[in-house]
Amino acid sequence: MWLGVITLFPDMFDAVTREGVFGRAVASEILSIEFFNPRDYTTDRHRTVDDRPYGGGAGMVMKVEPLQRAVIAAKERAPAATPVVLMSPQGHTFSQTKVSAYRDSAGLILVCGRYEGIDERFINHWVDIEWSVGDYVLSGGELPAMVVMDAIARHLPGTLGNQMSAIDESYLDATLDYPHYTRPETMASEKIPPQLLSGDHGQVAKYRRREALKRTLNRRPELLTTMTFGDQDRELLLEIFADRQPD
Ligand code: 4H3
C-alpha cells in the first residue's frame, strides 16, 4: 500500500515509520510512505501556510494554496483514484470496519491539519473522506493519522508475524478482546484460567468467546446490538446472564 501524508511536521512520523510492525512493513516494502509538507509548496518569502480567519476570532486558518499544491504533488505520486482523507474532529468515527474497508486499497492520502482548522474550500474541493479517531480536539491531525496508519498497516498481508493475531482479534465482529495470559503460571496467587491450560482448543476457543462476550456486555453493551449471534453465542450469553457479576 502507498501512503501519502500531507503534514507540516513530517519528522513527527519518524518513530512510527522506523519501529515495530509499521517499521517492518515499510522495510519489507509492504508499505511505502511519502511526505508532502505544505510549506514546501509556498511561493512567498515567508513560506506562509496560514492566515487570519475571515469573521475574526482567535487563531489562524490553514490557507488553501499550499495544501492544494501539496495534494496535487501527492496525487502525482499516488496510485490512480487514491482517496484523500482529512483527519478531523468533524469526521466519521474511524473504526475497525473502516480498516477492513480500506486495507485492500492501493493507496491513501492523509491530510493533517494544524492551527484552528483548514479553509473549507480546500475540504470541499479536495477531501473525499473525513475521519475522526475520537471526540476530542488535538493540536494537529498527525497523531490521528498515525493511529489510522497503524490500524491499517497491521492488517496488510505479511505485516504481523503471525497473521492470525490480526484476523483472530474478536474486534472483527465488534466484540471486545478476551483476557490474555502468559508465564509465570501463578502470580500473587492469581492462577491462569484452567481452560487455557487444558490443551483442548475447543475449550480454549469457548472460554475466549465467553470472556469476549461477557466483557462486551459489561463494558460496551451497545456493540452487541450490531451483531448477529450463532447458536453457541446464544448459549454462552445465557450462561453469562445466568452467572452475571460486575466485570
Ligand atoms: C483530528 C484532528 C482531532 C482529530 C485534530 C480527531 C488540528 C484538526 C486542528 C487538527 C484541525 C484543530 N483533532 N479527533 N486536530 O481525529 O486542523 O481543529
py3Dmol code that shows the C-alpha trace and the ligand (Angstrom):
import py3Dmol

protein = """\
ATOM      1  CA  MET A   1       0.000   0.000   0.000  1.00  0.00           C
ATOM      2  CA  TRP A   2       1.170   3.533  -0.810  1.00  0.00           C
ATOM      3  CA  LEU A   3       0.623   6.205   1.853  1.00  0.00           C
ATOM      4  CA  GLY A   4       0.957   9.927   1.205  1.00  0.00           C
ATOM      5  CA  VAL A   5       0.943  12.198   4.264  1.00  0.00           C
ATOM      6  CA  ILE A   6       0.334  15.940   3.974  1.00  0.00           C
ATOM      7  CA  THR A   7       1.836  17.469   7.112  1.00  0.00           C
ATOM      8  CA  LEU A   8       3.787  20.475   8.378  1.00  0.00           C
ATOM      9  CA  PHE A   9       5.673  18.131  10.742  1.00  0.00           C
ATOM     10  CA  PRO A  10       6.902  15.062   8.806  1.00  0.00           C
ATOM     11  CA  ASP A  11       9.583  14.411  11.459  1.00  0.00           C
ATOM     12  CA  MET A  12       6.796  13.504  13.894  1.00  0.00           C
ATOM     13  CA  PHE A  13       6.364  10.271  11.913  1.00  0.00           C
ATOM     14  CA  ASP A  14       9.986   9.080  12.231  1.00  0.00           C
ATOM     15  CA  ALA A  15       9.359   6.843  15.257  1.00  0.00           C
ATOM     16  CA  VAL A  16       6.310   5.053  13.858  1.00  0.00           C
ATOM     17  CA  THR A  17       7.804   4.571  10.369  1.00  0.00           C
ATOM     18  CA  ARG A  18      11.023   3.151  11.867  1.00  0.00           C
ATOM     19  CA  GLU A  19       9.813   0.973  14.743  1.00  0.00           C
ATOM     20  CA  GLY A  20       7.592  -2.040  15.272  1.00  0.00           C
ATOM     21  CA  VAL A  21       5.054  -3.589  12.955  1.00  0.00           C
ATOM     22  CA  PHE A  22       4.818  -0.432  10.837  1.00  0.00           C
ATOM     23  CA  GLY A  23       8.577  -0.093  10.554  1.00  0.00           C
ATOM     24  CA  ARG A  24       8.872  -3.717   9.422  1.00  0.00           C
ATOM     25  CA  ALA A  25       6.111  -3.202   6.845  1.00  0.00           C
ATOM     26  CA  VAL A  26       7.992  -0.223   5.404  1.00  0.00           C
ATOM     27  CA  ALA A  27      11.310  -2.103   5.495  1.00  0.00           C
ATOM     28  CA  SER A  28       9.789  -5.092   3.676  1.00  0.00           C
ATOM     29  CA  GLU A  29       8.126  -2.729   1.185  1.00  0.00           C
ATOM     30  CA  ILE A  30       4.629  -3.942   2.043  1.00  0.00           C
ATOM     31  CA  LEU A  31       4.044  -0.263   2.677  1.00  0.00           C
ATOM     32  CA  SER A  32       5.593   2.811   1.176  1.00  0.00           C
ATOM     33  CA  ILE A  33       5.123   6.238   2.716  1.00  0.00           C
ATOM     34  CA  GLU A  34       5.876   9.664   1.297  1.00  0.00           C
ATOM     35  CA  PHE A  35       5.517  13.065   2.946  1.00  0.00           C
ATOM     36  CA  PHE A  36       4.373  16.326   1.388  1.00  0.00           C
ATOM     37  CA  ASN A  37       4.917  19.427   3.506  1.00  0.00           C
ATOM     38  CA  PRO A  38       2.646  22.336   2.506  1.00  0.00           C
ATOM     39  CA  ARG A  39       5.458  24.728   3.490  1.00  0.00           C
ATOM     40  CA  ASP A  40       7.494  23.329   0.599  1.00  0.00           C
ATOM     41  CA  TYR A  41       4.677  24.406  -1.732  1.00  0.00           C
ATOM     42  CA  THR A  42       4.535  28.067  -0.707  1.00  0.00           C
ATOM     43  CA  THR A  43       5.673  30.791  -3.087  1.00  0.00           C
ATOM     44  CA  ASP A  44       6.199  33.752  -0.739  1.00  0.00           C
ATOM     45  CA  ARG A  45       9.406  34.714   1.063  1.00  0.00           C
ATOM     46  CA  HIS A  46       7.947  33.858   4.472  1.00  0.00           C
ATOM     47  CA  ARG A  47       6.663  30.464   3.271  1.00  0.00           C
ATOM     48  CA  THR A  48       3.215  31.309   4.646  1.00  0.00           C
ATOM     49  CA  VAL A  49       0.810  28.402   5.225  1.00  0.00           C
ATOM     50  CA  ASP A  50      -1.751  30.112   7.465  1.00  0.00           C
ATOM     51  CA  ASP A  51      -3.637  33.369   7.727  1.00  0.00           C
ATOM     52  CA  ARG A  52      -6.154  35.151   9.946  1.00  0.00           C
ATOM     53  CA  PRO A  53      -9.777  33.938   9.855  1.00  0.00           C
ATOM     54  CA  TYR A  54     -12.473  35.892   7.983  1.00  0.00           C
ATOM     55  CA  GLY A  55     -15.059  36.909  10.548  1.00  0.00           C
ATOM     56  CA  GLY A  56     -12.350  37.331  13.182  1.00  0.00           C
ATOM     57  CA  GLY A  57     -11.794  35.108  16.188  1.00  0.00           C
ATOM     58  CA  ALA A  58      -8.752  33.592  17.805  1.00  0.00           C
ATOM     59  CA  GLY A  59      -6.072  31.605  15.993  1.00  0.00           C
ATOM     60  CA  MET A  60      -5.169  31.078  12.379  1.00  0.00           C
ATOM     61  CA  VAL A  61      -6.568  29.076   9.461  1.00  0.00           C
ATOM     62  CA  MET A  62      -4.564  26.935   7.014  1.00  0.00           C
ATOM     63  CA  LYS A  63      -4.513  28.501   3.554  1.00  0.00           C
ATOM     64  CA  VAL A  64      -5.869  26.640   0.504  1.00  0.00           C
ATOM     65  CA  GLU A  65      -2.998  27.048  -1.958  1.00  0.00           C
ATOM     66  CA  PRO A  66      -0.072  25.348  -0.136  1.00  0.00           C
ATOM     67  CA  LEU A  67      -2.339  22.431   0.819  1.00  0.00           C
ATOM     68  CA  GLN A  68      -3.687  22.235  -2.728  1.00  0.00           C
ATOM     69  CA  ARG A  69      -0.222  22.137  -4.283  1.00  0.00           C
ATOM     70  CA  ALA A  70       0.846  19.503  -1.765  1.00  0.00           C
ATOM     71  CA  VAL A  71      -2.177  17.301  -2.566  1.00  0.00           C
ATOM     72  CA  ILE A  72      -1.603  17.671  -6.303  1.00  0.00           C
ATOM     73  CA  ALA A  73       2.016  16.600  -5.811  1.00  0.00           C
ATOM     74  CA  ALA A  74       0.855  13.631  -3.729  1.00  0.00           C
ATOM     75  CA  LYS A  75      -1.706  12.625  -6.367  1.00  0.00           C
ATOM     76  CA  GLU A  76       1.049  12.592  -8.989  1.00  0.00           C
ATOM     77  CA  ARG A  77       2.897  10.020  -6.872  1.00  0.00           C
ATOM     78  CA  ALA A  78      -0.176   8.077  -5.734  1.00  0.00           C
ATOM     79  CA  PRO A  79      -1.839   5.102  -7.449  1.00  0.00           C
ATOM     80  CA  ALA A  80      -4.849   6.129  -9.576  1.00  0.00           C
ATOM     81  CA  ALA A  81      -8.001   7.151  -7.661  1.00  0.00           C
ATOM     82  CA  THR A  82      -6.257   7.242  -4.263  1.00  0.00           C
ATOM     83  CA  PRO A  83      -8.748   8.817  -1.809  1.00  0.00           C
ATOM     84  CA  VAL A  84      -7.840  11.984   0.121  1.00  0.00           C
ATOM     85  CA  VAL A  85      -8.643  11.595   3.824  1.00  0.00           C
ATOM     86  CA  LEU A  86      -8.749  14.533   6.233  1.00  0.00           C
ATOM     87  CA  MET A  87      -8.197  13.749   9.911  1.00  0.00           C
ATOM     88  CA  SER A  88     -10.771  15.899  11.728  1.00  0.00           C
ATOM     89  CA  PRO A  89     -12.972  16.001  14.859  1.00  0.00           C
ATOM     90  CA  GLN A  90     -15.829  16.662  12.411  1.00  0.00           C
ATOM     91  CA  GLY A  91     -15.179  13.378  10.599  1.00  0.00           C
ATOM     92  CA  HIS A  92     -16.870   9.987  10.608  1.00  0.00           C
ATOM     93  CA  THR A  93     -15.666   7.857  13.516  1.00  0.00           C
ATOM     94  CA  PHE A  94     -12.717   5.736  12.437  1.00  0.00           C
ATOM     95  CA  SER A  95     -13.300   2.091  13.338  1.00  0.00           C
ATOM     96  CA  GLN A  96     -12.221  -1.465  12.619  1.00  0.00           C
ATOM     97  CA  THR A  97     -14.879  -1.625   9.883  1.00  0.00           C
ATOM     98  CA  LYS A  98     -13.128   1.306   8.182  1.00  0.00           C
ATOM     99  CA  VAL A  99      -9.829  -0.602   8.487  1.00  0.00           C
ATOM    100  CA  SER A 100     -11.399  -3.612   6.780  1.00  0.00           C
ATOM    101  CA  ALA A 101     -12.852  -1.390   4.048  1.00  0.00           C
ATOM    102  CA  TYR A 102      -9.556   0.330   3.209  1.00  0.00           C
ATOM    103  CA  ARG A 103      -6.865  -2.260   3.923  1.00  0.00           C
ATOM    104  CA  ASP A 104      -7.044  -3.502   0.329  1.00  0.00           C
ATOM    105  CA  SER A 105      -6.802  -0.004  -1.175  1.00  0.00           C
ATOM    106  CA  ALA A 106      -3.752   0.641  -3.322  1.00  0.00           C
ATOM    107  CA  GLY A 107      -3.199   3.960  -1.564  1.00  0.00           C
ATOM    108  CA  LEU A 108      -4.374   6.628   0.859  1.00  0.00           C
ATOM    109  CA  ILE A 109      -3.522  10.320   1.130  1.00  0.00           C
ATOM    110  CA  LEU A 110      -3.848  11.524   4.747  1.00  0.00           C
ATOM    111  CA  VAL A 111      -4.152  15.277   5.359  1.00  0.00           C
ATOM    112  CA  CYS A 112      -3.034  16.509   8.793  1.00  0.00           C
ATOM    113  CA  GLY A 113      -4.420  19.901   9.811  1.00  0.00           C
ATOM    114  CA  ARG A 114      -2.936  22.329  12.291  1.00  0.00           C
ATOM    115  CA  TYR A 115      -3.939  25.700  13.748  1.00  0.00           C
ATOM    116  CA  GLU A 116      -7.682  26.310  14.251  1.00  0.00           C
ATOM    117  CA  GLY A 117      -8.522  24.440  11.090  1.00  0.00           C
ATOM    118  CA  ILE A 118      -8.377  24.355   7.302  1.00  0.00           C
ATOM    119  CA  ASP A 119     -10.045  26.696   4.790  1.00  0.00           C
ATOM    120  CA  GLU A 120     -13.363  24.973   3.954  1.00  0.00           C
ATOM    121  CA  ARG A 121     -12.794  25.466   0.221  1.00  0.00           C
ATOM    122  CA  PHE A 122      -9.824  23.067   0.355  1.00  0.00           C
ATOM    123  CA  ILE A 123     -12.019  20.477   2.090  1.00  0.00           C
ATOM    124  CA  ASN A 124     -14.893  20.897  -0.367  1.00  0.00           C
ATOM    125  CA  HIS A 125     -12.665  20.649  -3.420  1.00  0.00           C
ATOM    126  CA  TRP A 126     -10.029  18.066  -2.453  1.00  0.00           C
ATOM    127  CA  VAL A 127     -11.134  15.940   0.505  1.00  0.00           C
ATOM    128  CA  ASP A 128     -13.013  12.698  -0.197  1.00  0.00           C
ATOM    129  CA  ILE A 129     -13.374  11.386   3.366  1.00  0.00           C
ATOM    130  CA  GLU A 130     -13.133  12.890   6.853  1.00  0.00           C
ATOM    131  CA  TRP A 131     -12.174  10.561   9.717  1.00  0.00           C
ATOM    132  CA  SER A 132     -12.131  11.218  13.453  1.00  0.00           C
ATOM    133  CA  VAL A 133     -10.260   8.986  15.910  1.00  0.00           C
ATOM    134  CA  GLY A 134     -12.436  10.217  18.775  1.00  0.00           C
ATOM    135  CA  ASP A 135     -14.473  13.072  20.156  1.00  0.00           C
ATOM    136  CA  TYR A 136     -11.636  15.328  21.239  1.00  0.00           C
ATOM    137  CA  VAL A 137      -9.576  18.074  19.636  1.00  0.00           C
ATOM    138  CA  LEU A 138      -5.815  17.615  19.218  1.00  0.00           C
ATOM    139  CA  SER A 139      -3.247  20.218  18.227  1.00  0.00           C
ATOM    140  CA  GLY A 140      -2.807  18.507  14.865  1.00  0.00           C
ATOM    141  CA  GLY A 141      -4.007  15.695  12.653  1.00  0.00           C
ATOM    142  CA  GLU A 142      -0.639  13.900  12.817  1.00  0.00           C
ATOM    143  CA  LEU A 143      -1.362  11.635  15.806  1.00  0.00           C
ATOM    144  CA  PRO A 144      -4.762  10.638  14.355  1.00  0.00           C
ATOM    145  CA  ALA A 145      -3.007   9.893  11.040  1.00  0.00           C
ATOM    146  CA  MET A 146      -0.521   7.621  12.853  1.00  0.00           C
ATOM    147  CA  VAL A 147      -3.429   5.811  14.520  1.00  0.00           C
ATOM    148  CA  VAL A 148      -5.063   5.191  11.115  1.00  0.00           C
ATOM    149  CA  MET A 149      -1.743   4.119   9.551  1.00  0.00           C
ATOM    150  CA  ASP A 150      -1.022   1.627  12.331  1.00  0.00           C
ATOM    151  CA  ALA A 151      -4.534   0.162  12.341  1.00  0.00           C
ATOM    152  CA  ILE A 152      -4.441  -0.403   8.573  1.00  0.00           C
ATOM    153  CA  ALA A 153      -0.778  -1.456   8.329  1.00  0.00           C
ATOM    154  CA  ARG A 154      -1.187  -4.270  10.857  1.00  0.00           C
ATOM    155  CA  HIS A 155      -3.866  -5.816   8.645  1.00  0.00           C
ATOM    156  CA  LEU A 156      -1.812  -5.795   5.455  1.00  0.00           C
ATOM    157  CA  PRO A 157      -0.782  -9.311   4.397  1.00  0.00           C
ATOM    158  CA  GLY A 158       2.606 -10.145   5.879  1.00  0.00           C
ATOM    159  CA  THR A 159       2.960  -7.325   8.419  1.00  0.00           C
ATOM    160  CA  LEU A 160       2.090  -9.198  11.597  1.00  0.00           C
ATOM    161  CA  GLY A 161       4.467 -12.121  12.262  1.00  0.00           C
ATOM    162  CA  ASN A 162       1.574 -14.438  12.918  1.00  0.00           C
ATOM    163  CA  GLN A 163      -1.099 -13.167  10.513  1.00  0.00           C
ATOM    164  CA  MET A 164      -3.736 -14.907  12.651  1.00  0.00           C
ATOM    165  CA  SER A 165      -3.114 -12.455  15.504  1.00  0.00           C
ATOM    166  CA  ALA A 166      -4.690  -9.732  13.385  1.00  0.00           C
ATOM    167  CA  ILE A 167      -7.507 -11.851  11.981  1.00  0.00           C
ATOM    168  CA  ASP A 168      -8.141 -13.723  15.241  1.00  0.00           C
ATOM    169  CA  GLU A 169      -8.928 -10.476  17.055  1.00  0.00           C
ATOM    170  CA  SER A 170     -12.525 -10.611  18.149  1.00  0.00           C
ATOM    171  CA  TYR A 171     -12.775  -6.991  17.062  1.00  0.00           C
ATOM    172  CA  LEU A 172     -13.544  -8.366  13.641  1.00  0.00           C
ATOM    173  CA  ASP A 173     -17.072  -8.894  14.909  1.00  0.00           C
ATOM    174  CA  ALA A 174     -17.222  -5.881  17.246  1.00  0.00           C
ATOM    175  CA  THR A 175     -16.804  -7.801  20.497  1.00  0.00           C
ATOM    176  CA  LEU A 176     -14.038  -6.574  22.811  1.00  0.00           C
ATOM    177  CA  ASP A 177     -10.921  -8.711  23.121  1.00  0.00           C
ATOM    178  CA  TYR A 178     -10.716 -11.558  25.641  1.00  0.00           C
ATOM    179  CA  PRO A 179      -8.142 -11.528  28.516  1.00  0.00           C
ATOM    180  CA  HIS A 180      -4.592 -12.680  27.676  1.00  0.00           C
ATOM    181  CA  TYR A 181      -2.139 -14.536  29.955  1.00  0.00           C
ATOM    182  CA  THR A 182       1.434 -15.765  29.776  1.00  0.00           C
ATOM    183  CA  ARG A 183       4.078 -17.236  32.128  1.00  0.00           C
ATOM    184  CA  PRO A 184       4.537 -17.470  35.102  1.00  0.00           C
ATOM    185  CA  GLU A 185       1.524 -19.690  35.716  1.00  0.00           C
ATOM    186  CA  THR A 186       0.871 -18.324  39.203  1.00  0.00           C
ATOM    187  CA  MET A 187       1.338 -14.715  40.240  1.00  0.00           C
ATOM    188  CA  ALA A 188       0.273 -13.262  43.599  1.00  0.00           C
ATOM    189  CA  SER A 189      -1.879 -16.318  43.989  1.00  0.00           C
ATOM    190  CA  GLU A 190      -3.867 -15.412  40.874  1.00  0.00           C
ATOM    191  CA  LYS A 191      -3.904 -18.516  38.691  1.00  0.00           C
ATOM    192  CA  ILE A 192      -4.376 -18.913  34.942  1.00  0.00           C
ATOM    193  CA  PRO A 193      -7.948 -19.865  33.949  1.00  0.00           C
ATOM    194  CA  PRO A 194      -7.734 -23.692  33.822  1.00  0.00           C
ATOM    195  CA  GLN A 195      -9.424 -23.821  30.404  1.00  0.00           C
ATOM    196  CA  LEU A 196      -6.270 -22.241  28.906  1.00  0.00           C
ATOM    197  CA  LEU A 197      -4.070 -24.983  30.366  1.00  0.00           C
ATOM    198  CA  SER A 198      -6.310 -27.803  29.173  1.00  0.00           C
ATOM    199  CA  GLY A 199      -4.681 -28.191  25.758  1.00  0.00           C
ATOM    200  CA  ASP A 200      -8.215 -28.554  24.425  1.00  0.00           C
ATOM    201  CA  HIS A 201      -8.523 -25.997  21.592  1.00  0.00           C
ATOM    202  CA  GLY A 202     -12.294 -26.224  21.643  1.00  0.00           C
ATOM    203  CA  GLN A 203     -12.344 -25.426  25.364  1.00  0.00           C
ATOM    204  CA  VAL A 204      -9.905 -22.555  24.852  1.00  0.00           C
ATOM    205  CA  ALA A 205     -11.966 -21.075  22.000  1.00  0.00           C
ATOM    206  CA  LYS A 206     -15.167 -21.380  24.045  1.00  0.00           C
ATOM    207  CA  TYR A 207     -13.535 -19.752  27.098  1.00  0.00           C
ATOM    208  CA  ARG A 208     -12.231 -16.867  24.978  1.00  0.00           C
ATOM    209  CA  ARG A 209     -15.540 -16.316  23.218  1.00  0.00           C
ATOM    210  CA  ARG A 210     -17.418 -16.296  26.530  1.00  0.00           C
ATOM    211  CA  GLU A 211     -14.959 -13.784  28.032  1.00  0.00           C
ATOM    212  CA  ALA A 212     -15.163 -11.559  24.951  1.00  0.00           C
ATOM    213  CA  LEU A 213     -18.976 -11.581  25.077  1.00  0.00           C
ATOM    214  CA  LYS A 214     -19.027 -11.026  28.886  1.00  0.00           C
ATOM    215  CA  ARG A 215     -16.568  -8.126  28.661  1.00  0.00           C
ATOM    216  CA  THR A 216     -18.501  -6.546  25.792  1.00  0.00           C
ATOM    217  CA  LEU A 217     -21.817  -6.923  27.642  1.00  0.00           C
ATOM    218  CA  ASN A 218     -20.339  -5.348  30.789  1.00  0.00           C
ATOM    219  CA  ARG A 219     -18.338  -2.530  29.199  1.00  0.00           C
ATOM    220  CA  ARG A 220     -19.806  -1.736  25.756  1.00  0.00           C
ATOM    221  CA  PRO A 221     -23.270  -3.376  25.537  1.00  0.00           C
ATOM    222  CA  GLU A 222     -24.183  -1.153  22.600  1.00  0.00           C
ATOM    223  CA  LEU A 223     -21.634  -3.034  20.441  1.00  0.00           C
ATOM    224  CA  LEU A 224     -23.702  -6.219  20.853  1.00  0.00           C
ATOM    225  CA  THR A 225     -26.665  -4.579  19.097  1.00  0.00           C
ATOM    226  CA  THR A 226     -24.644  -4.514  15.846  1.00  0.00           C
ATOM    227  CA  MET A 227     -24.131  -8.286  15.920  1.00  0.00           C
ATOM    228  CA  THR A 228     -25.920 -11.441  14.886  1.00  0.00           C
ATOM    229  CA  PHE A 229     -25.343 -14.459  17.132  1.00  0.00           C
ATOM    230  CA  GLY A 230     -24.871 -18.124  16.263  1.00  0.00           C
ATOM    231  CA  ASP A 231     -26.178 -20.957  18.402  1.00  0.00           C
ATOM    232  CA  GLN A 232     -23.001 -21.169  20.506  1.00  0.00           C
ATOM    233  CA  ASP A 233     -23.014 -17.413  21.148  1.00  0.00           C
ATOM    234  CA  ARG A 234     -26.639 -17.555  22.303  1.00  0.00           C
ATOM    235  CA  GLU A 235     -25.761 -20.433  24.643  1.00  0.00           C
ATOM    236  CA  LEU A 236     -22.781 -18.504  26.035  1.00  0.00           C
ATOM    237  CA  LEU A 237     -24.823 -15.346  26.522  1.00  0.00           C
ATOM    238  CA  LEU A 238     -27.421 -17.312  28.506  1.00  0.00           C
ATOM    239  CA  GLU A 239     -24.600 -18.677  30.716  1.00  0.00           C
ATOM    240  CA  ILE A 240     -23.234 -15.159  31.161  1.00  0.00           C
ATOM    241  CA  PHE A 241     -26.608 -13.779  32.151  1.00  0.00           C
ATOM    242  CA  ALA A 242     -27.152 -16.726  34.500  1.00  0.00           C
ATOM    243  CA  ASP A 243     -23.982 -16.008  36.486  1.00  0.00           C
ATOM    244  CA  ARG A 244     -23.735 -12.282  35.819  1.00  0.00           C
ATOM    245  CA  GLN A 245     -21.428 -10.384  38.127  1.00  0.00           C
ATOM    246  CA  PRO A 246     -19.816  -6.962  37.630  1.00  0.00           C
ATOM    247  CA  ASP A 247     -16.703  -7.191  35.454  1.00  0.00           C
TER     248      ASP A 247
END
"""
ligand_1 = """\
18
4H3
C -8.266 15.211 14.198
C -7.580 16.412 14.048
C -8.660 15.740 16.492
C -8.815 14.870 15.435
C -7.477 17.257 15.151
C -9.562 13.592 15.621
C -5.872 20.450 14.324
C -7.643 19.471 13.017
C -6.930 21.499 14.108
C -6.453 19.150 13.907
C -7.614 20.985 12.867
C -7.823 21.593 15.289
N -8.009 16.889 16.340
N -10.357 13.504 16.686
N -6.862 18.462 15.113
O -9.423 12.677 14.796
O -6.853 21.313 11.732
O -9.175 21.590 14.945
"""
view = py3Dmol.view(width=600, height=400)
view.addModel(protein, "pdb")
view.setStyle({"model": 0}, {"cartoon": {"style": "trace"}})
view.addModel(ligand_1, "xyz")
view.setStyle({"model": 1}, {"stick": {}})
view.zoomTo()
view.show()
